[in-house]
Amino acid sequence: MTTSTEPSTKALFGITGLDDILGGGLTRNRLYLLEGDPGTGKTTIALQFLLAGAEAGEVGLYITLSETKQELCDNATSHGWSLDKHLAVFELVPPESLFEESQQQSLLYSSDLELGESTRAILQAVKERKPDRIVLDSLSEIRLLAGGSLRYRRQILALKHYFAVQGATVLMLDDLTADVMDKAVHSVAQGVVRLEELTPEYGAERRRLRIAKYRGQRYRGGYHDFTIATGGVQVFPRLVSLEHKTAFARTQRASGIGALDALLGGGIEQGSSTLILGPAGAGKSLLAIQYVLAAVARGERAAMFVFDEELGILLDRTREMGIHLEALRDQGLLFLEQVDAAELSPGEFAHQVRRCVDTHAVKTVVIDSLNGYQAAMPQENALILHIHELLQYLNRQGAATFLTVAQHGLVGSMTSPVDLTYLADTVVLMRYFEARGQVRRAISVVKKRMGSHEDTIREYAIGSSGLTIGAPLTHFQGVLRGVPVYLGDATELGPAAD
């Protein structure tokens, strides 16, 4: 084995998210199982495991019973890796003599090789190279060679003890194409990582993993989303908000519109979440953008994650109001991202939000809208849990978060696709109302956990100069039923939008 460098306490995968989930990597000189259906990313993760060892000065050995060396090299090349320079690949194949004409009657493939001969070849390869890390791909071939569960278990135990004597950290791959009910390796292995691939009714496939077992080590439980991209696997650990507590001053943040700040009792507190409810076209995005502009004016950075509206349309229509979001983005003051709910998993989205907050010190976050976010979730209960953790994390980082929800319908009784009013610290309600033969807009605050707020209703208008909010109106009824009707004098109303 190599002695050029002192190995670290744990054997890292070289995949930041996966090493975090495992509590810092794998305990050395133990045997581990990486299992999953074909196409879930086992080979890619295994190659990254060996390459991470090579970067640390360790010797790696990839023993393949199911793929050829050329196939492995091609797979590595697609990610920009070169295996020949970093690790050894031992391809267990029939000897060339088996393909001679005189031997055709006894033609054997790798799955037909006698188990003892295969084992001796593996042990000899390990003895010659003295690797620190070993990948054995795959157990399905050994299971078929063994022919029975008892012989298979005994063979795995023999390999485990031999590898332990050699001082190697071993990762065995299982594609679950044989007997998926055989859990012999589960009981033998120090740890088990399970990979899964889900196919939604629409959109790209979703991949996730979980640690099914890890003896003597704390790890992050549950499912964690991951993707396979050029350059390797990226894992997005499940967000646990309690792990991210920070100290900050909970000061009020003004919007820059005096009437709106008065409605909200002076402004929105730092480290709080605001839910903006309203029908389509009511101006929810524009209201959230006002806080983005105010944050930039204070010298802070902001982030907007747009699910529903095409980014070009958003930039064009706000530019007509004198709001130049594109310029703020180019200056690095605003992180503006279009999110495709059909292509992005919730775990990856949470990772993008965290990256903005942790790396770029973003203090104002807009998610527009939760309707699009919900489309990325297979179940509403899971959506609520995801949002709960994300909001709690943002609150504990001292960020002001604004979430918009488009309610079903334009007038009359309206419903929300998901009820998050109990999670948000502040709830702002936007409505259409009819007065003097015109359709107008009204805004009110129905909840604010921190501090007082107006219990009035104010009219607002959207024009070429943006959002304009008027004085409190006193002659309304039916607002909470979703059908605000103004019964007062016309002189109390503001001018129509230009």
N, C-alpha and C positions, 0 to 999 in steps of 0.2 A: 504494500500500500504506500501511497505517497506520504512523505514526511516533510515536504517542502514548506508547508504552512501548517499552523496549529488550527485544527477544525473548530468551528464554533460549537456551542453547547447543543444546538439543535441543527438538524439538516433542513435547510430552507428549500421550498419549492421554487423560489424566485418569482412567485406570483403574490404580490403584496396582500391582496384580499384574502387569499387562501391561507397564507402564513398567519395572518391576523386571526382568522377563524380557528386555526389550530393552536392558538396560544403561543405562536413563535416558531412553528415548524414541527418536524418529526423528531422524536427521541431517537438517538442514534443506535445502531446495532440491533434494530428490531425489524420485524416483518410487518408490512402493511398491505391492505387490499384496496384497490381502486376499481370499483365495479360500475357498470352501466351498459345500456343497450348500445349496439353499434351506432356510431355517429354522434355520441354524446361528448366526445373530446378526450377520451382516455389517453390515446397515443400522444396528443399534443401536450397534455399535462405531464405525462411521463418524460417526454423529451425536455420540457422546461426544467423538470426536476434534475435530470442529469446535467443539463447545461449550467444550471445554477451551481452544481457541485464543481463542474469544470472551472468556472470563474473563481471558485474558492481554492483551486489547486488540487481538487480531489479527482480520483480516477473513476470513470463511469463506464458501465457495461450494459448494453441493451441486448437481451437475449430474446430473439423473435422466433416463434414457432408458427405464426400465422401470416406474417407479411415478409416480403423479401427485403433485403438490404436496400435495393434500389428504390422500392416503394417508400421506405422510411426516409431515404435521402431526398426523394422528390417532395415528400410531405414537409421536411425541414426547410428545403429550398423555398417553398411557397411562403414561408414565414421569414425568410431572410437569414436562415441559420445554415451553418456548415458543420456536419457531423464528423467528417474525417479529421478535422483539426481539434476536436474537443473530446470525443469519446469513441469507444469501440462498439461495433455492432457484430454480434455473433448470430449468424443465421443458421438455424438448425434445419437442414434439408437432407433429402436422401443422397447418398453418394452417387457420383456421376456414373459409376459402373452399372447402376440399376437401370439406366436408360439404354444400355447396349442391347443389341438384338438378342443375344444369347440369354439375357436376363429378363426379357419381356414378360415371361410367365410369372415372375415374382415381383412385378412392378409395384412399388410402394410409394405412398405420398407421406408427407410429414405426420399426418394424423394416423398413419398405419405403422409407423416405426415402433418397435418393441420398447416398452416403457423403460426397461433397464438400460438399453442402449442410449436412449434419449437422456436419461439421468446422468449417465457416465459422461456424455458429451458436454452437458451443462457444467458438471463439477470440474471437468478438465479445463473448460474455458475460464471458470472462476479461478482455478488454481494458477493458470498461466498469467492472467492479467492482474490478479490481486486487487480487485476494485473496492472503492469505498462505498459506491452506490451501485445498485443492481436493479434493473427493470426486467421482469419476466412477463412476456406477452405471447400467448395468453393462457390462462388456466383451463379454458375450455378444451384445448388440445390435450393437456395432461389428463383432464378428467376422462376424455374419450379413450386415451391410451390405457388408463387404469382399469376401465371396464366395470368398476364397482365402487361404491361409496367407501367401503372399508379400506380397500387398497389405495384409493385416492387420498384418503385422510392420512394414512401411514406415509405415503410418498411426500405429502406436503410437510408433515412433521420432520421427516428425514432432511428435506431441503432446508427447513427452518433452522434445525440444529447445526447443519453444516455451514450455512451462511453466518450464523451467530459466532461460530468458532473462527470464521474468517474475518469477523469484525465489520461486516457490511450492513448498510441500511438498505432494505429490500422493498421494492414496490411491485406487487403482483397485480396484473390486470386481468379482469374477468368480464367478457362481453355478454354473459348471461344467455348464451345461445344453447347451452346444454341443459343440465338439470338446475333450474332456477331455485328449486326448493332445497338444494343441497347447501347447508350452511356450515360445512366442515371448516372452511377457511375462516369464517367469521369467528369461530371459537379459538382458532389458532393464532390469528393475527393480533397484533398489538392495537391496531386501529383500522377502521373501515370508513372509506369515503364513498358515498353513493351519488352517482350522476344521473340526472333525469332530463328528458327532452319532452316538452309539451307542445302540442300542435293546436292552436286556437282555431276557431271556426273561420277567422279571417286574420290575415297578417302573418308575419314571420314566426318561425318556431321560437319557443322560449326554453331556455335551459336553466336548470337550478341544481344545487347540490346540498347535501347535508352530511354531517358527521354522524354516522350510525353508531360508532363506538370509538373510544380512545382510552385505553387503560391508564390510570394514574395521571391524567392530565385534564385540566379544565379547558373547555372549548366553548365556542359560541354555537349554541344549539339552534335548531330550526332550519328552515330552507333559506338559501342564499342564491340570488340570481347570478348568472355568469354568461359571458358571451365568448365566441371564438372569432377573433379578428386577425387580420394580417399582423404578425408579430407575436401571436400567442393568445392564451386564454386570459381574460380579465374577469375577476371575481369581485362581486359587490356585496360585502358583508351586510347582513340585516342590521338596520339602524336601531340602536338602543339609546334612547335620549338620556337616560340616567348617567351614562358614561361621559357626558359632555357638559358638565356644569362649569360655568364661568361666572366671575363677579363683574358687575357693571352697574352704572347708575341708571335707574329707571326714570329717565326724564321724558317730558312730553315733546313730541315732534309736530310742528305746525305744517299745514299743507300749503301755505302761501295764499289761501283764499280765506279772508276774514270771516265771512258768514259760515263757511264750512267748519272752521275751527271753533266758532261759537256753538254751532250745533253739536260738536263733539266735546264740549266742555273744555276747550283749549287746545285739543289736538289728540294725537295717538301716542300712547306710551311706547317707549323703546322696550323691546322684548315682549311684545304682545302680538296677537293675531287678529285680523279684521276680516270678517266675511261680508262681502257685498252681494246682496240678493237683488234680483230684478229680472224683468222680461227681456227678450232680445231687443237690442237697439236703445235700451234705456240709458246707456252711458257708463256702464260698470267699468269697462277698460279705461275710459278716459278719466274716471275718478281715481283709479289706482295709479295711472300715469302721473297725475298731479302730485302724488307723494314721491314718485320717482324723481320728478323735476325738483321738488323741494329738497330731497336728499342730496342731489348733485349740487344744488345751490349752497348747501352747507359744507361742501367739500367732501362728501361721502360718496361711496360707490353703491350702485344699485344693480339688481338683476331682474329680468323679466323672462318668464318661460311661457311661451305662447302656444297653446294647444290647438285652438279652433281657427283663428283668423290667419289667413295667409300673410306672411311677414311683409311682403311688398305692399299689400293693401293697407296694412297698419301704418307703415312708414309714409305712404302717400297721403292718407287722410289726416294724419297728425301734422304732416308738413304744411298742409293747407291752413291749419290753425296756428301756424307759427311755432310748432313744436318739432324740433329737429332731433329725433331719436337717433337717426343714422350718424349724425355728427358726434353725439355723445358716445355712441358705440365705438366709433373710430378713435376717439380720444382715450378709450379705456375706462370711461366713467360709468358706462352702462353695458352690462353683459346681456345681450339680447339673443335668445335662442328659440328657434322654431322646434317644437317637439311633435314628433309623429307618434301618436299613441299606438298605432298598429305595429310599429317597429321597436319601440322602447319598453323595456320591462320596468315595473315600479322600482325595483332595486337599483337599476341603472339610473333612473331619474333622480332618486334620492342621492345617489353618488354625485351627480352633476350639481345638484343644489349645494351639497356639502363642499364640493371643490371650490365653488364661488365664495362661500362664506369663509372657509378655512384658509384658502390660498390668497384670496383677493380682498379679504376683510369687508365683504359686502354687508351692509346694515339695513337694506330695504330689499325685500324679495316679493315679487308679484307672480302669482300662478294664475294664469288666465286661459282656460277656466277649469274648474273641477269636473265639468261635464266631459271634457276631453280626457282628463286624468282617469275618470271612471271607466272610459272605454278601454284603458290599458289593464283593467282589473277584471278577472273572471268572476269575482264574487264581491258583493257590496260590503259584507262584513270585513273582508280583507282590506278593502279600500279604506274603511274607517280606521282600522288599526294602523295602516301605513301612514295616513294623514295625521293621526294622533301622534305617532312617534316623530314625524317630520316637523310638525308644529311645535312640539315640546323641545325638540333639538334647536330649532330656530329661536324660540323664546329664550332658551338658556344661553344662546350665543349673543343675546342682546339685539337681535334683528327684528325689525317691524315687518310682519308678513301680511300680505293682502291676497285674499282668495276671492275669485268671482264665481258665481253660480248663476247660470241662466235658468230661470224657472220656466216651466211649461206654460204656454199660453201668453197672450199679450194683455188681455183684459179679463175681468171676471176672476173666478177662483183659480189661483195658480198654485202649483205644487213644485217642489224641488226634487231632482232625481235622487238626492241623498241628503239627509238631515245632519248638518254639522253645526247647527246653531249652539249646541251645548258645548262644543269644543272651542269655538272662537271666543276671544275675549270681548270683541266688539262686533255688533251686527248692524249693518247699514241697509236700510230697505229703500229701494227705488221703485217708483210706480208711475203709470200713466193715469191721468185724470181728465175729465171733460169739463170745460167751463166756457160758456158763451159761444158754443159751436166750434170750439177748438180743442185739439188734443194737446195736453200739456204734461209736464213731468213734475213729480213731487218726491222729496227725499226726507227721510226721518231716521232716527237712531232708536232702535228698539231694545238694545242691550249694550252695556258697557260695564265691565267688571271693576275697572279702576277709575275712580273719580266720578263726578256727576256729569250729566249731559242734558241737553234740552229735550223736553218731551213734546216739542212742537213739530210741525210739518212745514217745510220750506219748499217753495217752488224753485226750480232751476231750469236753465235753458242751455242748449248746446248750439253754439254758433261758430262763426269763422274765427273768433278769438278764443275758442275753447269753452270751458265750463263757467257758467255764471249762476250764482246762487243768491236768491232774494231774501227778503225779510220773512219772519214767521207768518204763516197763514192761520187764521182762527176759525174759519167757517167751513170745516171739512167734516164729512162723515163717510163711513164705509172704507176707511183706509186699510184696516186690518183684515177686512173681508176680501181685499184685493181689488175693490172697485171704488177708489176714492171719488167722491162727488163734492164739488165746491158749491156752496150755497150762499156765499157772501157777495159783496159788491165788486164789480169789475175793477174799481179803482185800486183795490188791494192787490190785484194781480200785477205781476211784472210784465215788461214788454215781451212780445213773442220773439222767438229766436230769429236772428238774422240769417 
